[in-house]
């Protein structure tokens, strides 16, 4: 196992999109975006997902790579909530097939959505429900910060139809928490988990990270043991991405504090083995679920889907992102909002949709996007004949190491190969055609 960890110590994209954001080139106009939304929302059976980005946090977690705005001044809430309302109003005005469309999924992320007051949280959600129509079996979820979340918020969210919460945990070890500036005693996480279950939320997710400063095999075991005391229904077990040239806050600890690459992989393998012994099932990349959870059932039924919001238990045709930095997706376009919150609000004050970049998918992009999606949600994919020579050549070493197998043109990731799913997916990445599956990859591909 160790020789494989060393051999395939290769940074690779997470493939929440294809092409990945650094390789977006042909940016669509606002008119292109409106036309695409109208086209793919037109069929009655098409499904819509909505993502709201709430960028605010009261304190800075130094590991964080998200688009955030750090402030304790809650006066920022109302202008931002008003801007999101204005953005949705503009979309319903210009996209004729959006107004009243059935809303299959709604997810609030950030930042920390529970930064908002109960009033503002209720105001924005009810506004959305007045513009769109809730589905018969909607999937509404929200990311919560156990350090800030109040029971009153959980009660409100459950009343509004939310069934799943995702708790930012990252690590339970006090020294790791200190280094990443996220002091979160176990009791806080325990309290929010139990309150959510008592209120009737049917799925509780924990976000955990491996590769953080000062993590060790002993500290990872401690974190997993504490996690299992609460037995969340789902677990997202992410790899820490050290990108201090993008996120300056990551310079607040040194690279000497970080686990070396082989230890980082061992941290994942330890966490994975502990979870699997306790009945969790690995679902695609970085995600685990108990057999009763909808995510596992979707994987079993081959209805699992993945986009910028992560894994979900059903496929949506359009994902519309609202808020600063939010990303939207249709089958032929990606487009992203202005990142800076003040500039985002200024654009809307001028009655302009705050789109600043994106990518028009070519036929090749759409094909490769679908192949990567299938691989990420089923562990296997039928490879078109024209792509088989390159794919087999790229993965020849991985095949020799029994990380992948081939049968009648179908590529399958073995159990041994699951930790290397990102690298397998690189075989379909036209932008990285000349990259080898072993050795360093361009840092911007992460």
VOPAGU-2260 file (C-alpha; in pm, 1 decimal, decimal comma):
REM VOPAGU-2260
SITE   aa  ch    i         X         Y         Z
SITE  UNK   A    0       0,0       0,0       0,0
SITE  UNK   A    1     276,0     247,1      92,2
SITE  UNK   A    2     446,1     214,5    -246,4
SITE  UNK   A    3     114,5     303,8    -414,4
SITE  UNK   A    4      75,6     608,7    -191,4
SITE  UNK   A    5     419,4     728,4    -292,9
SITE  UNK   A    6     378,1     637,3    -659,5
SITE  UNK   A    7      46,2     819,1    -703,4
SITE  UNK   A    8     119,9    1117,8    -482,5
SITE  UNK   A    9     -26,9    1343,6    -749,7
SITE  UNK   A   10    -240,7    1657,3    -694,3
SITE  UNK   A   11    -549,8    1631,6    -912,3
SITE  UNK   A   12    -874,5    1823,8    -968,9
SITE  UNK   A   13   -1183,3    1749,0    -760,5
SITE  UNK   A   14   -1391,8    1768,7   -1081,7
SITE  UNK   A   15   -1692,6    1946,0    -934,1
SITE  UNK   A   16   -1709,1    2068,3   -1292,8
SITE  UNK   A   17   -1558,5    1979,1   -1624,4
SITE  UNK   A   18   -1375,2    2170,5   -1750,5
SITE  UNK   A   19   -1242,6    2272,7   -1409,7
SITE  UNK   A   20   -1267,6    2643,3   -1329,8
SITE  UNK   A   21    -902,2    2732,4   -1412,1
SITE  UNK   A   22    -964,1    2610,6   -1768,1
SITE  UNK   A   23   -1282,5    2804,8   -1838,2
SITE  UNK   A   24   -1220,7    3001,0   -2157,6
SITE  UNK   A   25   -1521,2    3083,9   -2376,5
SITE  UNK   A   26   -1723,6    3294,4   -2132,7
SITE  UNK   A   27   -2096,6    3327,6   -2211,1
SITE  UNK   A   28   -2274,1    3662,7   -2228,6
SITE  UNK   A   29   -2568,4    3739,9   -2001,1
SITE  UNK   A   30   -2795,3    3678,7   -2300,2
SITE  UNK   A   31   -2634,7    3335,9   -2350,8
SITE  UNK   A   32   -2705,7    3247,7   -1987,5
SITE  UNK   A   33   -3069,0    3357,4   -2007,2
SITE  UNK   A   34   -3119,8    3164,7   -2332,4
SITE  UNK   A   35   -2967,4    2848,3   -2185,7
SITE  UNK   A   36   -3174,0    2869,8   -1866,2
SITE  UNK   A   37   -3492,8    2913,6   -2069,0
SITE  UNK   A   38   -3407,3    2623,1   -2296,4
SITE  UNK   A   39   -3334,8    2369,7   -2024,4
SITE  UNK   A   40   -3611,7    2480,7   -1788,0
SITE  UNK   A   41   -3875,4    2454,6   -2062,1
SITE  UNK   A   42   -3959,8    2082,3   -2039,2
SITE  UNK   A   43   -4214,0    2009,7   -1766,6
SITE  UNK   A   44   -4003,5    1720,3   -1640,0
SITE  UNK   A   45   -3684,1    1926,6   -1607,2
SITE  UNK   A   46   -3557,9    1964,8   -1251,8
SITE  UNK   A   47   -3427,2    2282,7   -1090,3
SITE  UNK   A   48   -3179,4    2315,3    -804,1
SITE  UNK   A   49   -3107,6    2644,8    -631,3
SITE  UNK   A   50   -2789,4    2729,9    -442,9
SITE  UNK   A   51   -2760,5    3032,4    -213,3
SITE  UNK   A   52   -2416,8    3152,6    -111,1
SITE  UNK   A   53   -2403,3    3333,2     223,4
SITE  UNK   A   54   -2041,2    3452,1     250,6
SITE  UNK   A   55   -2039,1    3585,0     606,7
SITE  UNK   A   56   -1849,4    3437,1     900,5
SITE  UNK   A   57   -1768,9    3599,2    1235,3
SITE  UNK   A   58   -1418,6    3450,9    1249,4
SITE  UNK   A   59   -1167,3    3325,6     993,8
SITE  UNK   A   60   -1087,2    2953,9     974,5
SITE  UNK   A   61    -735,3    2957,4     836,1
SITE  UNK   A   62    -776,9    2634,4     636,2
SITE  UNK   A   63   -1077,4    2767,4     445,9
SITE  UNK   A   64   -1064,1    2799,2      67,3
SITE  UNK   A   65   -1419,9    2928,9      26,5
SITE  UNK   A   66   -1530,1    3276,1     -74,2
SITE  UNK   A   67   -1599,6    3441,5     261,2
SITE  UNK   A   68   -1646,6    3782,5     422,7
SITE  UNK   A   69   -1531,1    3800,0     784,8
SITE  UNK   A   70   -1728,1    4041,8    1002,9
SITE  UNK   A   71   -1907,0    4057,2    1336,7
SITE  UNK   A   72   -2119,8    4345,4    1207,7
SITE  UNK   A   73   -2456,6    4186,4    1138,5
SITE  UNK   A   74   -2580,9    4505,1     975,5
SITE  UNK   A   75   -2445,1    4349,6     652,6
SITE  UNK   A   76   -2725,5    4091,8     653,8
SITE  UNK   A   77   -3023,2    4289,1     527,4
SITE  UNK   A   78   -2851,1    4456,7     227,6
SITE  UNK   A   79   -2717,8    4118,2     119,1
SITE  UNK   A   80   -3050,9    3938,1     161,2
SITE  UNK   A   81   -3217,3    4218,9     -36,5
SITE  UNK   A   82   -2959,4    4173,9    -311,7
SITE  UNK   A   83   -3030,9    3800,0    -339,8
SITE  UNK   A   84   -3402,3    3877,2    -365,6
SITE  UNK   A   85   -3327,5    4129,8    -639,0
SITE  UNK   A   86   -3114,5    3875,2    -823,7
SITE  UNK   A   87   -3391,8    3614,4    -822,9
SITE  UNK   A   88   -3643,3    3878,9    -931,6
SITE  UNK   A   89   -3422,3    3969,2   -1228,7
SITE  UNK   A   90   -3394,1    3604,1   -1327,8
SITE  UNK   A   91   -3770,6    3549,0   -1309,9
SITE  UNK   A   92   -3815,7    3865,7   -1516,9
SITE  UNK   A   93   -3575,0    3761,0   -1794,0
SITE  UNK   A   94   -3612,0    3380,8   -1782,1
SITE  UNK   A   95   -3976,1    3318,0   -1868,5
SITE  UNK   A   96   -3963,5    2948,4   -1777,0
SITE  UNK   A   97   -3828,9    3014,2   -1425,7
SITE  UNK   A   98   -4121,8    3188,3   -1254,3
SITE  UNK   A   99   -4327,6    2926,1   -1070,1
SITE  UNK   A  100   -4090,0    2642,8   -1171,1
SITE  UNK   A  101   -4091,8    2347,4    -935,2
SITE  UNK   A  102   -3790,8    2361,6    -702,1
SITE  UNK   A  103   -3645,9    2015,2    -651,1
SITE  UNK   A  104   -3338,9    2109,6    -445,2
SITE  UNK   A  105   -3237,9    2405,5    -232,2
SITE  UNK   A  106   -2902,6    2432,3     -58,8
SITE  UNK   A  107   -2759,5    2715,2     150,2
SITE  UNK   A  108   -2381,5    2726,7     179,6
SITE  UNK   A  109   -2107,5    2971,0     255,3
SITE  UNK   A  110   -1942,6    3111,9     460,2
SITE  UNK   A  111   -2197,6    3029,8     723,4
SITE  UNK   A  112   -2568,4    3053,8     638,0
SITE  UNK   A  113   -2655,9    3041,4    1008,5
SITE  UNK   A  114   -2476,0    3375,5    1041,3
SITE  UNK   A  115   -2813,9    3519,6     938,2
SITE  UNK   A  116   -3075,1    3613,2    1195,6
SITE  UNK   A  117   -3388,8    3402,3    1220,7
SITE  UNK   A  118   -3580,3    3687,5    1057,7
SITE  UNK   A  119   -3348,8    3719,9     757,3
SITE  UNK   A  120   -3320,8    3343,6     716,2
SITE  UNK   A  121   -3698,7    3311,3     706,8
SITE  UNK   A  122   -3735,2    3616,1     483,5
SITE  UNK   A  123   -3508,8    3488,5     206,6
SITE  UNK   A  124   -3643,1    3132,5     209,1
SITE  UNK   A  125   -4007,9    3241,5     202,2
SITE  UNK   A  126   -3927,1    3483,8     -79,6
SITE  UNK   A  127   -3784,1    3196,4    -283,5
SITE  UNK   A  128   -4093,9    2988,0    -218,0
SITE  UNK   A  129   -4310,5    3277,5    -340,9
SITE  UNK   A  130   -4117,1    3292,0    -668,3
SITE  UNK   A  131   -4087,3    2916,6    -724,9
SITE  UNK   A  132   -4301,4    2612,2    -643,2
SITE  UNK   A  133   -4181,0    2355,0    -386,2
SITE  UNK   A  134   -4155,0    2002,4    -527,8
SITE  UNK   A  135   -4363,4    1716,1    -386,9
SITE  UNK   A  136   -4057,5    1558,4    -225,7
SITE  UNK   A  137   -3809,5    1846,7    -204,6
SITE  UNK   A  138   -3450,6    1816,4     -91,2
SITE  UNK   A  139   -3364,9    2122,1     116,8
SITE  UNK   A  140   -3036,6    2137,2     304,8
SITE  UNK   A  141   -2813,1    2388,0     478,9
SITE  UNK   A  142   -2457,3    2412,2     608,7
SITE  UNK   A  143   -2446,8    2505,7     977,4
SITE  UNK   A  144   -2168,7    2621,4    1206,9
SITE  UNK   A  145   -2219,2    2454,3    1548,3
SITE  UNK   A  146   -2045,4    2750,1    1714,0
SITE  UNK   A  147   -2309,3    2995,7    1587,6
SITE  UNK   A  148   -2623,6    2792,4    1515,4
SITE  UNK   A  149   -2920,0    2842,2    1746,9
SITE  UNK   A  150   -3196,5    2594,4    1822,8
SITE  UNK   A  151   -3447,0    2857,2    1708,5
SITE  UNK   A  152   -3284,8    2846,5    1363,8
SITE  UNK   A  153   -3313,6    2468,2    1349,0
SITE  UNK   A  154   -3681,7    2487,7    1444,8
SITE  UNK   A  155   -3742,7    2749,9    1176,8
SITE  UNK   A  156   -3560,1    2551,5     908,3
SITE  UNK   A  157   -3746,8    2232,0     987,5
SITE  UNK   A  158   -4076,4    2420,1     974,7
SITE  UNK   A  159   -3981,1    2552,9     629,3
SITE  UNK   A  160   -3922,9    2200,0     498,3
SITE  UNK   A  161   -3549,6    2144,1     549,4
SITE  UNK   A  162   -3465,7    1780,5     616,9
SITE  UNK   A  163   -3085,4    1776,3     612,6
SITE  UNK   A  164   -2814,8    1976,9     782,4
SITE  UNK   A  165   -2441,4    1964,1     724,2
SITE  UNK   A  166   -2221,2    2046,0    1021,7
SITE  UNK   A  167   -1876,9    2195,0     976,2
SITE  UNK   A  168   -1662,5    1988,2    1212,0
SITE  UNK   A  169   -1323,5    1943,6    1036,9
SITE  UNK   A  170   -1141,3    1791,0    1337,7
SITE  UNK   A  171   -1210,0    1728,5    1707,0
SITE  UNK   A  172    -848,9    1754,3    1825,3
SITE  UNK   A  173    -800,9    2075,5    2033,5
SITE  UNK   A  174    -448,8    2145,9    1902,9
SITE  UNK   A  175    -555,0    2109,7    1538,9
SITE  UNK   A  176    -853,4    2335,6    1609,8
SITE  UNK   A  177    -623,6    2596,4    1763,2
SITE  UNK   A  178    -393,1    2600,2    1461,3
SITE  UNK   A  179    -677,4    2644,2    1213,9
SITE  UNK   A  180    -850,4    2902,9    1436,2
SITE  UNK   A  181   -1168,4    2701,7    1479,5
SITE  UNK   A  182   -1219,2    2628,7    1849,0
SITE  UNK   A  183   -1522,5    2400,5    1857,5
SITE  UNK   A  184   -1562,1    2179,2    2165,0
SITE  UNK   A  185   -1721,7    1840,6    2107,5
SITE  UNK   A  186   -2022,9    1942,2    2317,0
SITE  UNK   A  187   -2124,7    2208,8    2064,7
SITE  UNK   A  188   -2131,7    1959,4    1779,7
SITE  UNK   A  189   -2310,5    1705,4    1997,3
SITE  UNK   A  190   -2578,1    1956,3    2099,1
SITE  UNK   A  191   -2663,3    2063,4    1742,5
SITE  UNK   A  192   -2664,5    1701,0    1620,8
SITE  UNK   A  193   -2903,8    1584,5    1893,2
SITE  UNK   A  194   -3129,4    1889,4    1860,2
SITE  UNK   A  195   -3158,9    1835,8    1483,7
SITE  UNK   A  196   -3255,2    1473,5    1530,3
SITE  UNK   A  197   -3505,2    1556,2    1802,4
SITE  UNK   A  198   -3669,6    1808,0    1570,2
SITE  UNK   A  199   -3703,4    1548,8    1293,4
SITE  UNK   A  200   -3419,6    1618,6    1049,4
SITE  UNK   A  201   -3371,3    1287,7     868,6
SITE  UNK   A  202   -3008,0    1333,0     767,5
SITE  UNK   A  203   -2716,1    1487,4     953,5
SITE  UNK   A  204   -2386,4    1529,6     769,6
SITE  UNK   A  205   -2041,6    1599,6     916,9
SITE  UNK   A  206   -1767,4    1768,8     715,4
SITE  UNK   A  207   -1424,3    1637,0     816,3
SITE  UNK   A  208   -1083,3    1727,2     670,8
SITE  UNK   A  209    -761,6    1529,0     652,3
SITE  UNK   A  210    -422,7    1689,3     593,0
SITE  UNK   A  211    -465,0    1974,6     843,7
SITE  UNK   A  212    -166,5    2104,1    1044,4
SITE  UNK   A  213     -47,1    1878,2    1326,8
SITE  UNK   A  214    -286,2    1596,7    1238,3
SITE  UNK   A  215    -143,8    1255,2    1324,3
SITE  UNK   A  216    -270,2     900,0    1308,0
SITE  UNK   A  217    -355,4     922,8    1679,3
SITE  UNK   A  218    -543,7    1251,0    1640,2
SITE  UNK   A  219    -731,0    1116,3    1336,2
SITE  UNK   A  220    -838,7     810,2    1534,0
SITE  UNK   A  221    -959,6    1042,1    1811,1
SITE  UNK   A  222   -1160,4    1249,8    1563,2
SITE  UNK   A  223   -1316,7     940,0    1409,0
SITE  UNK   A  224   -1399,2     792,9    1750,1
SITE  UNK   A  225   -1574,4    1114,7    1855,1
SITE  UNK   A  226   -1755,5    1126,8    1520,9
SITE  UNK   A  227   -1884,0     773,2    1566,4
SITE  UNK   A  228   -2023,1     858,6    1908,7
SITE  UNK   A  229   -2271,8    1080,1    1722,2
SITE  UNK   A  230   -2301,8     853,5    1412,9
SITE  UNK   A  231   -2388,4    1111,9    1146,8
SITE  UNK   A  232   -2588,4     972,9     854,7
SITE  UNK   A  233   -2336,2    1106,2     603,2
SITE  UNK   A  234   -1974,3    1211,2     621,3
SITE  UNK   A  235   -1780,2    1423,8     375,4
SITE  UNK   A  236   -1411,5    1346,4     434,7
SITE  UNK   A  237   -1225,3    1610,5     235,9
SITE  UNK   A  238    -859,9    1654,7     154,3
SITE  UNK   A  239    -712,1    1983,7     272,4
SITE  UNK   A  240    -590,4    2185,8     -26,2
SITE  UNK   A  241    -294,6    2404,9      66,2
SITE  UNK   A  242    -310,6    2703,3    -170,8
SITE  UNK   A  243    -157,3    2999,0      19,4
SITE  UNK   A  244     -95,4    3181,3    -310,6
SITE  UNK   A  245    -475,9    3197,0    -342,9
SITE  UNK   A  246    -580,2    3208,4      24,3
SITE  UNK   A  247    -334,8    3421,4     223,6
SITE  UNK   A  248    -485,1    3305,9     555,7
SITE  UNK   A  249    -320,8    2966,6     498,2
SITE  UNK   A  250      13,7    3136,9     561,4
SITE  UNK   A  251     -80,7    3169,2     930,4
SITE  UNK   A  252      65,5    2821,8     985,1
SITE  UNK   A  253     377,3    2684,8     820,2
SITE  UNK   A  254     409,9    2401,3     573,5
SITE  UNK   A  255     622,8    2225,9     833,2
SITE  UNK   A  256     304,4    2187,1    1040,1
SITE  UNK   A  257     133,7    1995,0     757,9
SITE  UNK   A  258     146,2    1614,0     730,1
SITE  UNK   A  259     389,2    1493,3     463,3
SITE  UNK   A  260     211,9    1349,0     156,3
SITE  UNK   A  261     245,3     982,8     258,5
SITE  UNK   A  262     113,1    1057,5     608,8
SITE  UNK   A  263    -172,2    1259,3     459,7
SITE  UNK   A  264    -278,8     957,6     254,6
SITE  UNK   A  265    -241,8     731,7     560,5
SITE  UNK   A  266    -473,9     966,8     752,1
SITE  UNK   A  267    -737,0     912,7     483,1
SITE  UNK   A  268    -688,1     537,4     477,2
SITE  UNK   A  269    -717,8     520,1     856,4
SITE  UNK   A  270   -1035,8     727,3     856,1
SITE  UNK   A  271   -1180,1     527,7     571,1
SITE  UNK   A  272   -1111,0     191,4     738,9
SITE  UNK   A  273   -1265,1     305,7    1068,9
SITE  UNK   A  274   -1579,0     427,3     893,8
SITE  UNK   A  275   -1619,0     112,1     687,6
SITE  UNK   A  276   -1584,2    -107,0     997,7
SITE  UNK   A  277   -1872,8      89,6    1150,7
SITE  UNK   A  278   -2102,8      23,9     854,6
SITE  UNK   A  279   -2044,9     331,7     639,9
SITE  UNK   A  280   -2031,1     286,0     263,7
SITE  UNK   A  281   -1793,3     484,0      43,4
SITE  UNK   A  282   -1988,0     678,5    -217,9
SITE  UNK   A  283   -1785,1     837,6    -489,8
SITE  UNK   A  284   -1507,1    1073,7    -391,7
SITE  UNK   A  285   -1464,4    1175,6     -25,5
SITE  UNK   A  286   -1816,9    1078,0      78,7
SITE  UNK   A  287   -1952,0     806,8     308,2
SITE  UNK   A  288   -2307,6     720,4     412,0
SITE  UNK   A  289   -2491,8     470,5     627,2
SITE  UNK   A  290   -2711,2     222,0     436,4
SITE  UNK   A  291   -3036,8     387,7     548,3
SITE  UNK   A  292   -2939,0     727,8     407,5
SITE  UNK   A  293   -3081,4     849,7      76,3
SITE  UNK   A  294   -2732,6     906,5     -58,9
SITE  UNK   A  295   -2640,3     540,7     -27,4
SITE  UNK   A  296   -2976,5     435,3    -169,8
SITE  UNK   A  297   -2921,7     667,4    -467,1
SITE  UNK   A  298   -2579,0     515,6    -527,4
SITE  UNK   A  299   -2730,4     166,1    -508,4
SITE  UNK   A  300   -3012,8     266,5    -747,9
SITE  UNK   A  301   -2771,8     448,5    -984,7
SITE  UNK   A  302   -2950,6     783,3    -940,4
SITE  UNK   A  303   -2662,9     954,2    -760,1
SITE  UNK   A  304   -2573,7    1298,6    -897,2
SITE  UNK   A  305   -2287,8    1542,5    -840,4
SITE  UNK   A  306   -2237,0    1912,3    -907,6
SITE  UNK   A  307   -2090,4    2219,4    -737,3
SITE  UNK   A  308   -2312,1    2155,4    -433,1
SITE  UNK   A  309   -2162,0    1807,6    -391,1
SITE  UNK   A  310   -2339,5    1472,1    -412,8
SITE  UNK   A  311   -2719,2    1454,7    -420,2
SITE  UNK   A  312   -2965,0    1169,8    -446,4
SITE  UNK   A  313   -3128,3    1277,0    -774,0
SITE  UNK   A  314   -3024,6    1448,6   -1095,8
SITE  UNK   A  315   -3117,9    1808,7   -1163,9
SITE  UNK   A  316   -3104,1    1965,1   -1510,2
SITE  UNK   A  317   -3032,2    2322,3   -1402,7
SITE  UNK   A  318   -2853,3    2454,7   -1097,0
SITE  UNK   A  319   -2902,3    2827,5   -1043,4
SITE  UNK   A  320   -2658,4    2994,7    -804,8
SITE  UNK   A  321   -2755,1    3312,7    -620,2
SITE  UNK   A  322   -2523,8    3532,7    -415,7
SITE  UNK   A  323   -2164,3    3650,8    -448,7
SITE  UNK   A  324   -1934,0    3395,2    -618,1
SITE  UNK   A  325   -2220,7    3146,3    -670,1
SITE  UNK   A  326   -2187,8    2920,4    -973,7
SITE  UNK   A  327   -2473,0    2816,7   -1203,4
SITE  UNK   A  328   -2485,3    2520,4   -1439,3
SITE  UNK   A  329   -2691,1    2411,5   -1736,4
SITE  UNK   A  330   -2606,6    2122,5   -1971,9
SITE  UNK   A  331   -2416,1    2358,7   -2203,4
SITE  UNK   A  332   -2294,2    2641,2   -1975,2
SITE  UNK   A  333   -2122,1    2726,5   -1649,4
SITE  UNK   A  334   -2135,8    3084,2   -1519,0
SITE  UNK   A  335   -2024,0    3245,2   -1196,1
SITE  UNK   A  336   -2126,4    3557,5   -1008,0
SITE  UNK   A  337   -1898,1    3842,8    -905,1
SITE  UNK   A  338   -1693,4    3730,9    -604,0
SITE  UNK   A  339   -1665,2    4053,2    -402,7
SITE  UNK   A  340   -1983,8    4103,6    -204,5
SITE  UNK   A  341   -1993,3    4484,7    -242,7
SITE  UNK   A  342   -1940,9    4467,2    -620,2
SITE  UNK   A  343   -2205,8    4195,1    -638,4
SITE  UNK   A  344   -2456,0    4422,9    -464,6
SITE  UNK   A  345   -2356,0    4721,0    -681,0
SITE  UNK   A  346   -2430,8    4525,2    -999,4
SITE  UNK   A  347   -2777,6    4439,1    -874,2
SITE  UNK   A  348   -2841,4    4796,9    -762,3
SITE  UNK   A  349   -2785,1    4886,3   -1128,2
SITE  UNK   A  350   -3039,4    4618,9   -1235,0
SITE  UNK   A  351   -2769,3    4401,0   -1390,6
SITE  UNK   A  352   -2729,8    4030,2   -1332,1
SITE  UNK   A  353   -2393,9    3993,7   -1149,9
SITE  UNK   A  354   -2237,2    3741,4   -1389,7
SITE  UNK   A  355   -1866,4    3794,5   -1452,5
SITE  UNK   A  356   -1727,8    3474,3   -1606,8
SITE  UNK   A  357   -1816,0    3125,7   -1722,2
SITE  UNK   A  358   -1762,5    2867,5   -1992,2
SITE  UNK   A  359   -1953,7    2745,8   -2296,9
SITE  UNK   A  360   -1920,6    2369,6   -2316,9
SITE  UNK   A  361   -1812,9    2225,8   -2651,1
SITE  UNK   A  362   -1940,2    1888,6   -2766,2
SITE  UNK   A  363   -1615,8    1734,4   -2638,6
SITE  UNK   A  364   -1659,1    1911,5   -2302,2
SITE  UNK   A  365   -2012,1    1775,3   -2264,5
SITE  UNK   A  366   -1901,4    1420,6   -2346,7
SITE  UNK   A  367   -1609,3    1427,8   -2104,6
SITE  UNK   A  368   -1818,9    1595,0   -1835,7
SITE  UNK   A  369   -2068,5    1308,4   -1857,2
SITE  UNK   A  370   -1795,6    1041,9   -1845,7
SITE  UNK   A  371   -1639,3    1198,2   -1535,6
SITE  UNK   A  372   -1981,9    1231,9   -1371,5
SITE  UNK   A  373   -2057,3     862,6   -1428,9
SITE  UNK   A  374   -1717,5     763,5   -1294,7
SITE  UNK   A  375   -1763,5     981,7    -985,2
SITE  UNK   A  376   -2108,4     841,7    -907,6
SITE  UNK   A  377   -2082,6     472,7   -1003,5
SITE  UNK   A  378   -1708,9     383,2    -993,3
SITE  UNK   A  379   -1730,5     273,5   -1357,2
SITE  UNK   A  380   -1798,3     410,9   -1702,3
SITE  UNK   A  381   -1845,1     283,1   -2057,5
SITE  UNK   A  382   -1571,0     455,0   -2257,8
SITE  UNK   A  383   -1646,9     553,7   -2620,9
SITE  UNK   A  384   -1431,2     373,1   -2876,3
SITE  UNK   A  385   -1258,3     691,2   -2991,3
SITE  UNK   A  386   -1136,9     767,4   -2637,3
SITE  UNK   A  387   -1028,9     416,7   -2542,7
SITE  UNK   A  388    -670,2     426,0   -2682,4
SITE  UNK   A  389    -569,6     735,3   -2486,0
SITE  UNK   A  390    -762,3     629,6   -2174,4
SITE  UNK   A  391    -601,0     285,0   -2169,2
SITE  UNK   A  392    -256,6     430,5   -2225,9
SITE  UNK   A  393    -303,6     690,3   -1950,7
SITE  UNK   A  394    -426,2     427,0   -1703,4
SITE  UNK   A  395    -189,3     146,0   -1802,6
SITE  UNK   A  396      20,2     179,6   -1486,5
SITE  UNK   A  397    -291,7     193,9   -1271,0
SITE  UNK   A  398    -422,1    -116,8   -1445,1
SITE  UNK   A  399     -92,1    -295,7   -1376,6
SITE  UNK   A  400    -128,7    -196,8   -1010,4
SITE  UNK   A  401    -485,8    -335,9   -1005,2
SITE  UNK   A  402    -640,1       4,0    -934,6
SITE  UNK   A  403    -864,6     -18,1   -1242,5
SITE  UNK   A  404    -993,8    -296,7   -1466,7
SITE  UNK   A  405   -1131,6    -310,9   -1821,4
SITE  UNK   A  406   -1408,5    -533,0   -1958,3
SITE  UNK   A  407   -1571,7    -485,1   -2299,1
SITE  UNK   A  408   -1483,7    -114,9   -2303,0
SITE  UNK   A  409   -1608,5     -50,6   -1949,9
SITE  UNK   A  410   -1361,6     100,8   -1706,5
SITE  UNK   A  411   -1409,2       5,4   -1339,5
SITE  UNK   A  412   -1229,3     144,6   -1035,3
SITE  UNK   A  413   -1138,0    -137,5    -797,6
SITE  UNK   A  414   -1168,8    -114,0    -420,7
SITE  UNK   A  415    -791,5     -70,6    -407,0
SITE  UNK   A  416    -817,6     211,7    -658,9
SITE  UNK   A  417   -1095,4     412,7    -491,1
SITE  UNK   A  418    -857,9     650,9    -309,5
SITE  UNK   A  419    -717,1     746,5    -651,3
SITE  UNK   A  420   -1048,7     832,4    -817,5
SITE  UNK   A  421    -939,1    1187,2    -901,9
SITE  UNK   A  422    -637,0    1054,8   -1089,7
SITE  UNK   A  423    -849,8     803,3   -1281,1
SITE  UNK   A  424   -1082,5    1086,5   -1384,9
SITE  UNK   A  425    -784,5    1276,3   -1527,4
SITE  UNK   A  426    -780,5    1020,9   -1809,7
SITE  UNK   A  427   -1081,2    1203,4   -1959,0
SITE  UNK   A  428    -946,9    1554,6   -1903,8
SITE  UNK   A  429    -864,6    1702,2   -2243,1
SITE  UNK   A  430    -691,2    1995,4   -2072,6
SITE  UNK   A  431    -441,4    1760,4   -1904,9
SITE  UNK   A  432    -383,0    1525,9   -2198,0
SITE  UNK   A  433      -6,4    1538,6   -2165,0
SITE  UNK   A  434      -4,4    1484,0   -1788,1
SITE  UNK   A  435     110,1    1152,8   -1645,0
SITE  UNK   A  436     -87,4     980,3   -1365,6
SITE  UNK   A  437     227,8     974,1   -1154,9
SITE  UNK   A  438     445,3    1270,7   -1069,9
SITE  UNK   A  439     356,2    1638,5   -1021,4
SITE  UNK   A  440      58,6    1802,0   -1189,2
SITE  UNK   A  441      13,1    2174,7   -1252,7
SITE  UNK   A  442     -94,1    2331,4    -923,4
SITE  UNK   A  443    -376,9    2523,0   -1088,2
SITE  UNK   A  444    -549,3    2191,9   -1165,3
SITE  UNK   A  445    -626,1    2128,2    -798,5
